[in-house]
Amino acid sequence: MGEKILTKTDREMEDRMLAVQNDPMRAETLQKARQFKRTWLELAQALARVQAGGAWEAWGFSDFDAYCRKELHLRANTVAKLLGSYRFLETSAPNVIARAHEDPFEAPIPSVKAVEFVQRATDRGAADAETLETMKRVAFDEGVEAPLLARRFKDVAFPESDREKAEKLRASIAGTARRLSSLIAEEGSPVSKKIAVQVEEAVGLLLESIEN
């Protein structure tokens, strides 16, 4: 069996883990950062604990963001998403966290994107309570991912206003008109010059009417 291939970041983080192994909290948080894709919930909980206790200061970092960036190789927006999703589960679905602790290998853990979708739907407030509960069950208990959640719940959770629908239609018409104008102007186009000019004029009138 071949030797395990490590990326530069993996190697740096592995070296750092060895260097801080005498500090259990620091080493554990660093380890969970390496395992981010499959243990995001554990990582988020570890980050919340580090942030709340201010441990990063004792480790020599100027602030929490600097600790996450330099030691864990996590961007600020990634950390914000992790903590936001974790805190949403803490308040809205604490059973998910408890379940993960009781059975860390078998308990279903929703993805960050699935939690974000439910959180945004909850914050939007357009869906009724029954729909939100169904959404939580599907996302948190059945493990349905964000794209399927969007397909099923987007219209009711994030309804478009008449103004938004009209703007989307306007943008679509304008884009199609510009695309048509570009196509007939290409070299080798089967459209005659006379018709191409007429189309160009019509497109100009169309764009003027919907953009002014």
N, C-alpha and C positions, 0 to 999 in steps of 0.2 A: 504494500500500500504506500502511495506517495506521501511525501511530507506535506503537512497542512500549509496552504499558501495564505500568508497574512498581508493585508494592505498596510500601507505606511501608517495610517491612523490606527489600525488594529495593533500594530507593533508598538506604537507610542503608548497606547492605552494599556497594553499588557505590561510594558515596562513600568508604567506609572503604578499599576496595581501592585507590582512587586515592591516598589519604593514606599508605598503607603500601607502595606499589609498590617502594620502594627496599629493602625487606626481603623477598627472594624466598620464604623459608619461610613467613613470616606471610601474604604476599599469596596464595601458592598454597593454603594451608590455608583461608583465607577464601573463595577462589574455589570450592574443592571443597565447602564448606558450602552455597554457593548451588546447586550442582549435585547436591545430596544424593540426590535421588530416583533418579538414574541412575548415580551414581558413588559409592555408599555405601562400597564397598570401598576406593576411593582415599582417601575422606575418613577412614575408620577408620584407615588406615595413616598418614595425615598426623597425625591426632590422637595416635596411639600414639607417633609420633616426637617431637611437641611435648611430650607428657607425660613421656616418658623423658628428654628432654634438659633439661626445665625451662625451655624458651624463654619461656614465658609470664611468668616473673619479670622477664626482661630487657625485656619489652614493657610493664611497669608494672602488671601485674595481681597481686592479692593471692594468688591460687591458680589452679589449673588450671580449677576449676569456674567461677570468676568470668570467666576468659578465654572459656570456651565460651559462657557465658550472655550476656555483654555484647558480645563481638565477633562471635561466630558465630551468636548467637541460637539456641543449642541448649540444650535442657533437660538437667538432670543425668541423668535416666533414659534419655533418648535417647542421650546420650554413653556411658552405661554399657552399653546394648544394643549400640551400634556396636563398642565396644572388646571387649566379651565375645564377640561373634560373630567379630570379626577374630582374636582370640587363639585361639578354638576352631579356626578354619581353619588358623592357623599350626601348631598342634600335631597336628590330626587330618586335615587335608586341605591341606597346603601346596601341592599341585599346582594348586589352584584359584587361589591367589595368583600363582604362577609363570605360569600360563596367561594370567591377566589382564594381566600385564606384557608377555608375549611378543606377545599379540594383543589389545590393549585394545578393538578395535572389533568383533571377531567372536566372541571367546571367551565362552562362556556364563558369566554371573555370577549365582549364586543370590541370591535376595532375603534381606534380614535375617531376615524371619519364617521362611523355609525353613531357614536356618542355625540359628535359635533352636530350631526344632522338633527338628532332628537333635541339637542339643546337649542339650536336655532329655531326649530319649530315651536318649542315651548316658549322661548322669548318672543317670537312673533305673535303668538296668541290667537292666530286665526282658526286653528283647529279646536274642536270642542274637547272636553275632558275625556270622553269615551275614545275618541280617535287617538288622543295622546297616549292613553293607557295601552291601546292596541299597538301603537307604534313602539312603545317601550318594550312590550312583550316580544314583539317580532325582532326588535334589534338586540335586546339584552338577553332574552331567554332562548331565542331560536337562532341567534347569530347571523341574521340577515345583514348583508353589507350595504354601505351607503348608496351605491347605484340602484340597487333593487328597492331600497327604501324610498329613494327619490321617485322612481317609476310608479310606486304604489301610492305615495302620500304627498307628492309635490303639489298637486293641484289644490288639495284641501289645506295643506299646511302653509303654502306660500302662494295664495291666489293672486293673480295679476289684476290690477285695476283696469278699467276701460282705457285710461290714458296710457298705461304701460303697454296694453295690447295694441293700441293704435300706433304708438311709437315703434314697437317692434315690427309691425306691418310696414310702416313708412320706411324704416331702415332696410327691410328686406326688398321692398320695391326699388329703392334707390340703388342698392347693391346690384340687383339683377339688371337694372337699366344700364348701369356703368359697365357691367360685364358684357352685355350685348354690344354696347358701343365699341368696346375694346376688341371684341371678336371680329366684328365686321370690318374693322380697320386693319386687321392682320394681313400680312402678305399671303397671297394665295386664297384669300376668302372668295367663296363662290358668289358672293353678293355683288351685283353690278355697282359701279361708282354712283350712278344716278340714284339707285335705291338706298345705297349707303348714306348718301347726303341727306335724303329724306328721313332716314331713320335717325341720323345724328340730330337733325332739327327737332324731330319728335321727342327724342330723349332729352334734349335741352329744355323743351317746353315742359315735359313731365317733371324733370328735376326742379325746374323753377317753381312749378305749381305746388310741389310737396315740401320744398325746403324754405320757402318764403312765407 
